[in-house]
Amino acid sequence: MAERLLAIVGPTATGKTEVGVLLAEALGGEIVSADSMQVYRGMDIGTAKPTAEQRARVRHHLIDIVDPDELFSVADYRKRADAALEDIWGRGRQPILVGGSGLYVRAVLEEMDFSEVPPDPELRRRLTAEARSKGTRALHEWLSEVDPEAAARIHPNDEKRIIRALEVSESVGGGGPPPRKLDRRRRVRYNTRQFGLNVAREELYRRIEARVDGMIARGLVEEVRGLLERGYGKGLVAMKGLGYGQLAPHVQGEVSLEEAVRRLKRDTRRFAKRQLTWFRADERVEWVDVMEAGGVAGAVEQIRRRWEEQ
């Protein structure tokens, strides 16, 4: 574990991409994306991929590597991420893992067994109680974030299969509700230091509103229409991601644009809350309040200073 890995995590709309790029420039690094949607080609606006200018400034890995109709598992991601990290270290560069997909991050950082997972009665009881109090669809929303492939296969009302899928996810390093504090018996795979970005809730929601409005202005509706026209149907895992799952019904004439945008903003707020809950459960994450740090530049300087003091 001689090589060091820097990770930037946290909720959507907190500035992870920009912070990652600036840190990579400051540290002589390259970015390994930990975003379960940015792996798909042709899905650019809704996934908030780094801009062409950002990707020209800093080399990015694990973006645009599969088509929207290709199956891509967490195990596939870990294999490619490991290869990218070894390549970056081998060239004397500093890898920076950047993203908000919690299971992808944990798959890189910890040992995970993707084979058959035995039942966990205690966890199953907790998940069943969660289904009773919040509804089965709430559990399905969690599953869609920690294991989108499983969520695409399982109906939102199929409580038994949803609970089993979350049970498997939790056992291999996931974050089914309610999240548990990190099990420190899990074996870490790299010498990693994680920094989590966050902002006050009001500011986060303002950013989400602006982010969605910006996506619409940049052509998200047209992007979704193009994907549907190329045969990428709503049933695909990729097409159920944020932005695509909400806009596809509008493109197909089922809801108004206003309603689709309302749903997207609502679902993005919920997603950000789940991300924060996930990463808060990992006591290794060192949190940086972007606004208290003075904005992106201040957050970058704070992280850089703390990283170099290690």
N, C-alpha and C positions, 0 to 999 in steps of 0.2 A: 504494500500500500504506500509506496514511496511517492507516487504521483498524487497531486492534490486536485480535487474537483470542486469547483465553485458552482452553486446552484442558486438561481433566482426563482422564487415561487410566489404564490399568492393569488388573490382573486383577479378576475378579469377587470380591465379598465384601470389598473393601478400603475401602468407604465412599465411593465416587465420588459417588453420588447425594446423600448428606447434605452432603459437602464442597461439591459444586456449588451446592446450595441456599443454604448459609451464605455462600459467596463471592458469589453473585448478590445477596444481601441487602446485603452489605458494599460491593459495588462498583456497585450500581445496575444489575444485569445481568439477563439472561434466558438460559435454558438451551436449547441446541439438542442434542437427543439424538443420539448416535452409537451406537445400539444396533440391530442388524439385526432383533431380535425385537419391540422395543417399538413398532414401526410398526404392528403388527397389533391391530385392535380385538377385544375380547373375550378377549384373552390377557393377563391382568393379574397373576395370582399367580405363574405360572411364569416370567414375564419380569422380575419384581421391579420393576414400574413405580413411579415416585414415587407416594406416597400422595396422596389427595385433599387432605389438609392441606398437603403440600409444594407441590402444584400450585396451591393457593390463595395460598400465600405468594409464589411465584415463577412467572412465566409460563414454560411449557415448549413447545417446538416439536418437530415430527416424532414425536409420539407419537399412536397411534390414528388413523392416516391412511389405512390400507387394510384390507380384510377379509382373513381368513386364506387365502382361495382366489384372491386377486388376485396377479398377478405383479408383483414390485417389485424392480428391479435396482439395482445400485450406481449406474448412470448416473441412474436416477430419483431416487435418494437425493441425489446431488450437486446435481441441478437444484433440488430443494426446499430443500436446505440453503443453497445460495447465495441463494435468494430470502429465506429466513428471516434470514440474516445481513444482507443489504441492508436489510430492513425494520427490524431491531433497531438497526443503526447509524443509519438514517434518522430514528429517533425519539430519538436521543441516548442510547441505552442501550448497555450492554456485553454482547456475546454471549459465552457460555461454552459451548464444545463439550464435552460430557460423555458418555463411553461407552467400552466395551471392545471394540467391533467394529473391529479394526484396519484392514480394507480400507475401511470407511466413513470412519474418521478420515483415512486417507491420501487418499481420494478428495476430501475437502474441502481438505486442506492442500497437495496437489501436483497439477501438471498430469498428467492421465492420458488416454491415447488408448484409447478403447473400440472402435476399429476393428480390423480383422484384424491379428493379431500374427504376425510371421514366426517360423519355428522358431529356437530357441536351443539348439544342440547341446550346449554346455557345461552349461547348466542341465538339459537332458534327461538327460545322463549322470549328474549328481548325483542327480536324482530317481529314476532307474532303480536306482542303487546304494542309495538309501534304501529303495526297495521290496524289494530283495533282502535287506537287513539287518533291516528292521523289519516287512516285510509290506505288501501292497497296501492292506489295510484301514487301516493307520496313515496312509497317504497320503490315503485317502478321508476320514478324520477331519479331517485338516488342511483338505481341500477344503471340508468341510461348514462350517468356520468362515470361510474367506476368500471362498467363493462358494457359499452354500447352494443357490442355484438350480441350479448345475451339478451339485452333489453329489446333488440330488434326481433328476436325469436319468440319472446314471451309476451303474451297478452297482458295489458295493464291490470286486468282483473284476476289474473292467475296467481293468487296469493302463494300457494305452495311452491310453485316453480320460482317465483320472484325471491322468496325467502331462501330457497336453496342456492340460487345464484349469488345472492348477497353473502350467504354463509361461505361459499367457495371464495368469493372475492376477499372477504375479511381474513380468511385463513391464509391466503397467499400474499397478504399485504395490502388489502384494500381498505375501504372505509365505510362499510355499511352502517346505517343509523341504528342506535345512536353511536357516535364514534367513541373509540376507546383510546386512552393514552397509549403511547408507543410501548410495545412490548420490547423491553431492552434485551431480551434473550435473542431477538432476531439478529442474525449475523449481517453486518454491513459489508458491502462489497468494495467500496472505495473510501479513501481518505477525503471525506466530503465536508464542506461547510455550507449550510443552507441559510439564505437570507430571504425573509418573507416581506413583500411590499404590501402596505395597507394604507388606506386613508379613512377618514371619518365617514360614517354611513351616509350622511347627507351629501357629502362631496362625491362619494362613490356612485350614488344613484344619479347625481347630476352628470357625472362622466358617462354613465351607461346611457342615459337619455341622449346625450350629445353623440356618443359612439354610434348608436342605432340610427339617429338622424343622418349622420355622416355616411353610413353604409348605404342608406336609401339614396342619398344624393349622388353617391359614386356609382350607382347602378346595380344594387343588390337584386332588385326585382328582375332585371334583364339577365343577370347571372343565373338566377334560379330558373328562369324561363329557358335559357339555353341548355342547362343541364337536363331539364325535363324533355326538351325537344330531341336531345341526343340519346334518349332512352333510359336515363337514370331515374327510375321511378321512386315514388315516395316511400316504398317499403325498404329501400336500402338503408343500411346503417348510416352511411354518410349523409343521406338526405333527411335524416331525422335530427341532425345536429342543429344547434342554435342558428337561427337565420333561415335555414333551408326548410326545417320542419314547420315554421310559422308562415313563411312566404309562399310555399308551394300551394297551399289551399287558395291563396289569393290569385296566383297565376292561373289556376284551374277554375277560377270563377266562383269559388265556394264562399269566400268572405271578401269584404272590402279591404282596400289597402290600409285604411285607418285602423280597422280591427286587427289586421295582421301585424301592424307595427305595435299596437297596444300589447298584443300577446308576446311579441318578441321582447319588448322592454320589460314586461312582467317576468317572463321566463329567464331573462338575463339577470335580473335582480335576484331571483331565487337561486340561480346557478352560482352567482357570486357569493351568496350567503353559504351555500353548501361547500364551496371551495374554501372559504375562510374557516368553517367548522372543521373541515378535513385537516388543513394545515395547522390549525390551532392544536389539534390532538397530538402533534409531533413536537415534543418538547425540545428537540434539537434545532428547530427553526428559530433564527434570530430575527426579530421583527424590526422593520424600519418604517416609521410613519413618513410617507413621502412629503406631506405638507409641512410637518414639523421640521423636516430636514431642509426645507427651503426649496422644495420642488425636485425635479428629476436630477438636476446637476448636484444638488446637495445630497440626495440619496446615493448617487454614484460615488461621491467623495467619501461619504461615511462608510459605505461598504468597502471601497478600495482601501481606506485607512485601516479598518478592522481586519480585512483579509491579509494585508501585508504585515500586520503586527503579530499574526499567529506564529 
